[in-house]
Each structure stands twice: as structure tokens, then as C-alpha cells.
Amino acid sequence: MKNCEIERRFLLPPCRAKRLLKKLNLPYTRLPLMQFYLPSDEGSLRYRMAGKRYIRTFKTGEGMVRTEIEEEVSKTEFREAYKRHEGNPVKKIRYRFRLEGRLYELDEFKGVLKGLVMMETEFDDPDEAERFTLPKTLKPLVLDEVTQNRNFTNHALAMQGLPTCPRPLDKLLEAARKACEATPYNASVGLQFHPFEEGLHLLQATLYALLRILHANRKAILSGDPDPERLHQLRVALRKIRSLLSFYEKILGRKSIASLRQRLGSLMKATNDARDLDVYLLWLDHYEQALFPKRLHGTLDALRREIITHREKAHKALKELLSSRHFDETLEVLEHFATDESLSERYPHLPALLTAKTFLLSQVKHLKNRSRKLRSDSPPGAYHKIRIETKKLRYMLELFTSILEATAYDKTLKKVKKIQEILGEHQDFMVQITYLEHLDKQRALSDREREAVDYLHRRLSRLAQKRRREFRRKRQQIRKIEKSLKRAICRI
């Protein structure tokens, strides 16, 4: 039977189709499909198994209007044809439903195409198709229309696997460079990506942007900028780069990435002293005014001067590090990785949104499992490790900002920031306690200084314990983070 197929196709997030339709209160029918393609020079030759029916279809044309010749065949012919198929069989569950009098088909793909969800609807003539607009119920769920995109045809899916909507890497890098010009020192880079952008390109463009910010803060520090925020943003950029590489190491499986992460880790450690002393000075005035009884006011002046001296030495060492060949070489390797156009040719294509789903949900699960093991008497290092894992989650959220549903994303990020804030203050208190203990061993204190240091040590210990209790109460929020994150990815 020959007919003209007029349809429009839409790309949806990687959601559960059944759950989506139930939430929208839309009755549906469900039909498992499996289809494959045979070589053809003139069009697309498809064999499909739909329930107990076996159908051969020959299609010609592209885009919205195509011609198809369809006929039913025997199970034997279907099996014989399967032996000659090219590419991968396409497996999916098709859900048919009606909305506002129109029939829609929602395909949830399986196997190698798992995570791909598309919706299509057919028309009687091209004019009707051109006039069509999505109902308000469905419009928020659609990522993009892919009617004219050949990468999203079933034949292309069988031949090429998961589709992407890639832009040339050089275009993405230029967009990243322009984004950094607006906020050259801020490591919270918000780049705009299509949800099915090439996942590896997303990493490279974000890495490129973070390197621009790293360079800007490095230059400011070396030129004598006294603002402690320059060092903070430099360290944030380093941490974000290291976190990104740790996730993409799973995709690329490259030993060079593991060694590069180690180099970044050593650079981070080398900046710790300068940053810790910056933080201590910021807290010290607050402690003296807010925590100390009046009799102890002024007793920390000598300590403050000593910290300033140590801070000057630490910043001198920091400048030597930032000027070193080791630092330059690390940035050069990162720059090469960020701008290497051949990477996407050598490694599997993975759409950004499916990358986000895999990495974000895996990280939340990891965080949930780690946090369950924490007790009131767990060592400070155990809390610090949870803090690091929480930071990784936040960095990955920020990486995928533009492709996640905005409302659910904001709720997720707010919860993650609160947990990170609690654990961050706990870590600051523990660093300061360690410094006080070191000071007590290294230097003879006057009676009033000892009283002040002992008083501060006790207060900081109580504050650290308070933050531990806060986190153990808040860790139940991680389940809520998981739920809101799924909504941000799947939009349901």
C-alpha cells in the first residue's frame, strides 16, 4: 500500500513515557516495536515487528513529507531479512494517546538508544502540518523539533546510534570566550548548550572558559591585587576543572586524564596555606567581637600579627608557584585538551542531557551512600570527604545549567548549596582548631593569650559539633535532591 506520510517529530527529555502519560492523566495504548534496515540505494527499506505483525516499509523523501510503500510479510521473511540487516536494530516502546482530538505517538527507545524519547504526530496535508502548534500540556516537555534533522530519523538511529545536535567546537569555544569577557574573574561560568549538544564538546568549552578565568585570576594575583577573592576564584576554577575531568575520565578512559587530575590536585594543595590563612584572618575579627568576653578583647593582636606574617610567606610561595614552569605546563596540557577537535572523532558520541542524567544521578547516589555512614564520632576527614562530593555535585549542576528545567534546577541547587555551606563551615572550624593546636605547640603563650586560645578552641569545637548535627539532620534532604534532580532532567 502506497501512501504519503506527513508528520512532525519532537525531541523529549529522557523521561519514563508511561509515568509521563499517567501524570498528565492521558489514556494510552502500549506497543513494543523492533525494526531494522536493509541496504537500499533509493530510499529506506525497513522491517518492523509490531506485536505479532511483521511489516516491510520502503520510504523515500526527507523531512516533514515522505512517501512510503508498506506491506505485511511473513515471520519467515522477517527472519531471513534480519540476517542481512545493517546497523543496529531499533527497539522501542510506542505509546499512542489522544489530546485535543489529535493522535500522538510517543516512542521510548531501548537498548543502545536508551534515554532517547521522541514524539510524533501525522497530518492529512502539508498546510495542516505547517499550522500546527503544540498543546500547552505538551509544549513545556519538548526540547526541540527534529522533523528536519536527519540525525533523528529511525534509519539514522540504526546506523549511527544516539544522535546529537553538535555545533563546531570552534564556535563553542568562541562563545565561551565571550561569556568570560563579561565576568573575567568569576568561576561560575554559565554557558548555553542544546540538550543534545555533543557531551564532550560541552566539557571542552567549559574547560576552555575555566582556563580563561584561571589565567585572569593568576594575572591579578601576580600583579599584586590584594583581594582574597582572586585566590578563592582561582582555586574554584582548579577544583571545577579537576571535577570535570574525573567525570569525563569515565567516558574517555584515558590514563593522561588521571595523571592530569593528580597534577591539579598537587597544585590545589600548594595553594591551601595561603587560602586557609586568608580565611582565618577574615574570621578572627568576628570571633573577637562576637565570641569573646570583654576581658579577652585585644588578646589576639599578637596572634593576628603572626598570622599576617605567615600569610605573607604563604602568598610569596603562591606567587612562585603561579610563575613556575610546572604551572605553565599544566595549563598547556589543559588548553590542548580543551581545543582538540579530534577528541569527538575518536570517542563515542553522547548527548549532553544523557551525560547529565548519568553523571548527576550517579553522584547523588554516591553522596547518599557516603552520608549514611556518618556518625557523631566520625573523624573530621569523613565530613570533609562528603563536602568534596557535595562540591562535585554542585559543579556538575552548574555545568548542565542551561539544559535542565529551570524551576527544579533552582530547588536542587539551593538544597545542595545549603549542605555545602554547613560542611564548608565545619571544615573552616576544623582548620582553625588545627592551627590553634599547632600554635600552642610551636610558641610560648602568655597567660592571657593561652586563656584566649583555649577559649577559642572550646568555642570552635562546639561550633564544629553543631555543624555536624546540622548536617546529620539535613542529610535527609539528599533524597529530596535526588527527586528534584530527576524533575530537572526529565521535566516531570
Secondary structure by P-SEA (a helix, b strand, c coil): cbbbbbbbbbbbccccaaaaaaaacccbbbbbbbbccccccccbbbbbbcccbbbbbbbbbcccbbbbbbbbbcaaaaaaaaaacccbbbbbbbbbbccccbbbbbbbbccccccbbbbbcccccaaaaaaccccccccccccccccccccccaaaaaccccccccccaaaaaaaaaaaaaacccccbbbbbbcccccaaaaaaaaaaaaaaaaaaaaaaaaaccccaaaaaaaaaaaaaaaaaaaaaccccccaaaaaaaaaaaaaaaaaaaaaaaaaaaaaaaaaaaccccccccccaaaaaaaaaaaaaaaaaaaaaaaacaaaaaaaaaaaaaaacccccccbbbbcaaaaaaaaaaaaaaaaaaaaaaccccccaaaaaaaaaaaaaaaaaaaaaccccccaaaaaaaaaaaaaaaaaaaaaaaaaaaaaaaaaaacccccaaaaaaaaaaaaaaaaaaaaaaaaaaaaccaaaaaaaaaaaaaccc
